[in-house]
Amino acid sequence: MIEFHYNFPTRIIFGENKIDEISNLITPFGNKVLIICGSKSNQASGTLERLQKLLTSHNISFTVFEGVTTNPTEEIIKSGATKLKESKSDLIISIGGGSVHDAAKAINLSLSHEDKLIDYTVTGKHSVPGIKNELLPLITIPTITGTGAEISPASLVRLNLQKHIIFSPFLFPFASIYDISVMTCSERSTISKVGIDAFFQGLEAYLAKNSNPFSDKFALEAIKNSILYLPALSKQPDDLKAKSYVALSALDSLLGVSNSGVGAIHALSDPLSGRYNIHHGVAQTIVAKGILSYYKSIKLPKLKLLEDELVKLITPLHKSFPKDIIAQYEWFLEKLDVNITEDLEILRAKKVDMYKLTEESQNPDMATAPVELTSDIIENIFHNSIK
């Protein structure tokens, strides 16, 4: 018997030059906006200036909060919340990658919820029930895709050297504009390490113990399009078809995990990002092969199903595509530029605390893993991944 519950209130606008329609989304709520963005890349590409001109042309005033970094910290969130309060904005626009959208949701929360941010995490004293429907509308504009954070009701933040999840249905963005014309990243390594998150989300959504035929549709599409188009985009960043399908894979991956959950790859990557500030996609890549190898060793039934599905989906277009799931993953990874060497060298030099990594891997992301991983298994995966 098939069972699932699903609600997705975020409006999605997908295509080229769709940012030009943004005023139609803003004006029902007011005419004051806080723009949240990351580094100087949006300025260099002209995307921020383009947005500012659009707002000005429609008599919408704006304040800019920039400087959001990978794995946003409480300091960044507090600073953004202060800027939001001072601006008296009616609405928030986040423009950038996943960390920017995560930060925007946490900043939005902090405006109307006065306790410490950690109190509103899923393991905090208030947790999900403590988040009230008192948030401003949020419009997200991804300039690079992979995480799905632009349509997610969750915010991942770095607090006290740990990655924490804030979740609430009230955190769903009001709208997300997937405008291919503003996805201007040209760095192969960045495209690869951000984009691979959609692959991992699709993979874990498919394997999760809560997976179902509805979530599997999204998960398989995310995996397939990641394998087919992410290498092409990393090689040719101006490839509009590849850019569109990589964006679609991110969207599908989030729809998949929102219906089934994630698992050990995300769970083990969290303490690597929290303790050592390793990029999310890189952290996942460090542990993924070890986890897949463990699943294969115990003959996880759905892993074999996935292996066979990928042969059907990918082989007609790539005759060299392997039949073994581990070889399939390596085949895909070799076509990307996800550099884990530098971070592995840092981890080895630091002589990481395996006990802490293992302990902190038993986090909410592990709840929907397809099988239980004991502390010994987790520690062994970390050891083999980092050695």
ZAMARGU-4260 file (C-alpha; in steps of 0.2 Angstrom, whole numbers, plus 5000, padded with zeros to 4 digits):
<rodrens>
0) 5000/5000/5000 | 5007/5017/4995 | 5006/5031/5008 | 5012/5049/5008 | 5008/5066/5014
5) 5013/5081/5003 | 5012/5100/5003 | 5022/5112/4992 | 5017/5130/4993 | 5032/5138/4985
10) 5028/5145/4968 | 5041/5141/4955 | 5045/5152/4940 | 5057/5143/4928 | 5065/5149/4912
15) 5076/5162/4904 | 5074/5181/4909 | 5061/5176/4922 | 5069/5189/4934 | 5060/5202/4924
20) 5044/5197/4932 | 5049/5199/4950 | 5039/5215/4953 | 5023/5206/4950 | 5028/5195/4965
25) 5033/5209/4976 | 5020/5223/4975 | 5006/5213/4983 | 5016/5213/4999 | 5023/5231/4999
30) 5037/5241/4991 | 5052/5239/5003 | 5064/5224/5000 | 5080/5217/5009 | 5091/5209/4996
35) 5102/5195/5004 | 5117/5189/4994 | 5134/5182/4996 | 5151/5187/4989 | 5156/5200/4976
40) 5152/5187/4962 | 5134/5194/4960 | 5141/5211/4957 | 5155/5205/4945 | 5142/5196/4935
45) 5130/5211/4935 | 5116/5201/4942 | 5114/5211/4958 | 5114/5227/4948 | 5101/5220/4936
50) 5090/5216/4950 | 5092/5233/4958 | 5088/5242/4942 | 5072/5231/4940 | 5066/5236/4957
55) 5070/5254/4955 | 5060/5254/4939 | 5045/5248/4948 | 5047/5261/4963 | 5052/5247/4975
60) 5065/5253/4987 | 5079/5240/4993 | 5093/5238/5006 | 5107/5226/5002 | 5114/5213/5015
65) 5129/5205/5007 | 5144/5194/5013 | 5135/5177/5017 | 5148/5163/5017 | 5147/5144/5015
70) 5140/5136/5030 | 5133/5153/5037 | 5136/5156/5056 | 5126/5164/5069 | 5136/5180/5068
75) 5131/5182/5050 | 5112/5178/5054 | 5112/5191/5068 | 5120/5204/5057 | 5107/5200/5044
80) 5093/5201/5056 | 5098/5218/5062 | 5099/5224/5044 | 5082/5217/5041 | 5074/5226/5056
85) 5082/5242/5052 | 5076/5242/5034 | 5058/5239/5039 | 5056/5228/5024 | 5040/5220/5018
90) 5049/5206/5009 | 5065/5197/5007 | 5074/5192/4991 | 5089/5180/4992 | 5100/5179/4977
95) 5115/5167/4976 | 5118/5149/4981 | 5111/5137/4994 | 5120/5145/5009 | 5112/5162/5004
100) 5095/5155/5004 | 5098/5145/5021 | 5104/5162/5028 | 5089/5171/5022 | 5077/5159/5030
105) 5087/5160/5047 | 5088/5179/5046 | 5069/5180/5043 | 5066/5168/5058 | 5077/5179/5069
110) 5067/5195/5065 | 5051/5188/5074 | 5058/5174/5085 | 5068/5182/5099 | 5077/5167/5108
115) 5094/5160/5102 | 5094/5152/5085 | 5099/5135/5092 | 5083/5135/5101 | 5073/5133/5085
120) 5084/5119/5077 | 5075/5102/5076 | 5084/5097/5091 | 5082/5113/5101 | 5071/5117/5115
125) 5058/5125/5104 | 5061/5114/5089 | 5048/5114/5075 | 5033/5118/5085 | 5041/5134/5092
130) 5042/5142/5075 | 5026/5153/5072 | 5018/5159/5056 | 5026/5177/5058 | 5039/5177/5044
135) 5040/5189/5029 | 5038/5183/5012 | 5054/5176/5004 | 5058/5176/4985 | 5073/5165/4981
140) 5084/5168/4965 | 5097/5154/4963 | 5112/5159/4953 | 5119/5141/4955 | 5109/5126/4958
145) 5112/5109/4967 | 5106/5111/4985 | 5088/5114/4982 | 5088/5126/4997 | 5079/5139/4986
150) 5063/5129/4988 | 5066/5120/5004 | 5057/5123/5021 | 5074/5120/5030 | 5089/5131/5034
155) 5106/5123/5037 | 5117/5134/5049 | 5133/5132/5058 | 5132/5134/5076 | 5145/5130/5089
160) 5155/5120/5076 | 5141/5109/5072 | 5129/5110/5057 | 5111/5112/5063 | 5094/5111/5054
165) 5080/5123/5057 | 5064/5116/5049 | 5046/5123/5048 | 5033/5123/5035 | 5032/5142/5038
170) 5050/5143/5031 | 5045/5138/5013 | 5049/5153/5002 | 5034/5161/4994 | 5042/5160/4977
175) 5058/5154/4968 | 5064/5161/4951 | 5075/5149/4942 | 5081/5161/4929 | 5094/5153/4918
180) 5101/5170/4913 | 5107/5174/4930 | 5115/5157/4933 | 5132/5164/4927 | 5145/5154/4937
185) 5159/5149/4926 | 5171/5140/4939 | 5171/5121/4935 | 5175/5116/4953 | 5161/5127/4960
190) 5148/5120/4947 | 5154/5103/4952 | 5154/5103/4971 | 5137/5113/4971 | 5129/5103/4958
195) 5133/5086/4965 | 5122/5089/4980 | 5107/5086/4969 | 5114/5069/4964 | 5117/5065/4982
200) 5100/5071/4987 | 5092/5061/4973 | 5102/5046/4978 | 5097/5046/4996 | 5079/5050/4993
205) 5078/5034/4982 | 5087/5024/4995 | 5078/5031/5011 | 5068/5020/5021 | 5053/5032/5019
210) 5055/5032/5000 | 5039/5028/4990 | 5034/5028/4971 | 5030/5046/4972 | 5047/5051/4979
215) 5056/5039/4968 | 5050/5048/4952 | 5058/5064/4958 | 5074/5055/4964 | 5077/5045/4948
220) 5075/5061/4938 | 5087/5070/4949 | 5100/5056/4948 | 5098/5054/4929 | 5099/5073/4925
225) 5114/5075/4936 | 5124/5061/4928 | 5119/5067/4910 | 5121/5086/4912 | 5132/5091/4927
230) 5148/5085/4918 | 5143/5094/4903 | 5139/5110/4912 | 5155/5109/4922 | 5165/5108/4905
235) 5155/5121/4896 | 5146/5133/4909 | 5137/5143/4895 | 5128/5127/4889 | 5110/5133/4891
240) 5102/5115/4890 | 5114/5108/4903 | 5111/5123/4914 | 5092/5120/4913 | 5093/5102/4917
245) 5105/5104/4931 | 5093/5117/4939 | 5079/5104/4936 | 5089/5090/4944 | 5091/5102/4960
250) 5072/5105/4960 | 5068/5087/4958 | 5080/5081/4971 | 5072/5093/4984 | 5055/5086/4980
255) 5062/5069/4982 | 5070/5071/4999 | 5055/5081/5005 | 5044/5066/5002 | 5056/5053/5009
260) 5071/5060/5018 | 5090/5059/5016 | 5102/5047/5025 | 5120/5043/5030 | 5129/5053/5016
265) 5121/5069/5023 | 5122/5063/5041 | 5141/5060/5040 | 5145/5075/5030 | 5137/5087/5043
270) 5150/5085/5056 | 5164/5088/5043 | 5156/5104/5037 | 5152/5109/5055 | 5169/5106/5063
275) 5180/5109/5049 | 5170/5121/5038 | 5171/5109/5023 | 5160/5113/5008 | 5144/5103/5009
280) 5146/5095/4992 | 5164/5091/4996 | 5160/5083/5013 | 5147/5072/5005 | 5159/5066/4991
285) 5172/5062/5005 | 5160/5049/5013 | 5149/5044/4999 | 5159/5030/4992 | 5162/5022/5009
290) 5143/5022/5013 | 5139/5015/4996 | 5152/5001/4998 | 5144/4997/5015 | 5126/4997/5007
295) 5133/4985/4993 | 5141/4974/5006 | 5125/4971/5015 | 5116/4968/4999 | 5104/4983/5001
300) 5089/4978/4990 | 5085/4995/4983 | 5104/4999/4979 | 5103/4984/4966 | 5087/4991/4959
305) 5095/5008/4957 | 5110/5000/4949 | 5099/4992/4936 | 5088/5008/4933 | 5104/5018/4929
310) 5110/5005/4917 | 5093/5007/4908 | 5093/5026/4909 | 5111/5030/4905 | 5118/5016/4894
315) 5108/5021/4878 | 5117/5038/4879 | 5134/5032/4886 | 5139/5015/4880 | 5154/5015/4893
320) 5143/5017/4908 | 5147/5003/4920 | 5135/4990/4927 | 5141/4991/4945 | 5134/5004/4957
325) 5151/5009/4964 | 5159/5010/4947 | 5144/5020/4941 | 5147/5033/4954 | 5166/5033/4951
330) 5162/5035/4932 | 5151/5050/4936 | 5164/5058/4948 | 5178/5057/4936 | 5169/5068/4924
335) 5168/5082/4937 | 5180/5093/4947 | 5176/5090/4965 | 5193/5092/4973 | 5193/5082/4990
340) 5212/5081/4991 | 5215/5098/4999 | 5202/5095/5013 | 5208/5077/5016 | 5225/5084/5019
345) 5219/5096/5031 | 5209/5083/5040 | 5224/5071/5041 | 5235/5085/5047 | 5222/5089/5061
350) 5221/5071/5067 | 5202/5072/5068 | 5192/5067/5083 | 5184/5051/5076 | 5173/5050/5092
355) 5166/5067/5089 | 5163/5064/5071 | 5154/5047/5074 | 5144/5054/5088 | 5138/5070/5078
360) 5134/5059/5063 | 5119/5052/5073 | 5109/5068/5069 | 5092/5071/5061 | 5098/5067/5043
365) 5101/5049/5049 | 5083/5046/5054 | 5078/5041/5036 | 5093/5031/5032 | 5088/5014/5024
370) 5097/5004/5038 | 5104/5008/5055 | 5123/5012/5055 | 5131/5008/5072 | 5145/5019/5079
375) 5158/5006/5074 | 5152/5006/5056 | 5152/5025/5055 | 5169/5026/5063 | 5175/5013/5050
380) 5168/5023/5036 | 5176/5039/5042 | 5193/5030/5044 | 5193/5023/5027 | 5187/5039/5019
385) 5200/5050/5027 | 5215/5039/5028
</rodrens>
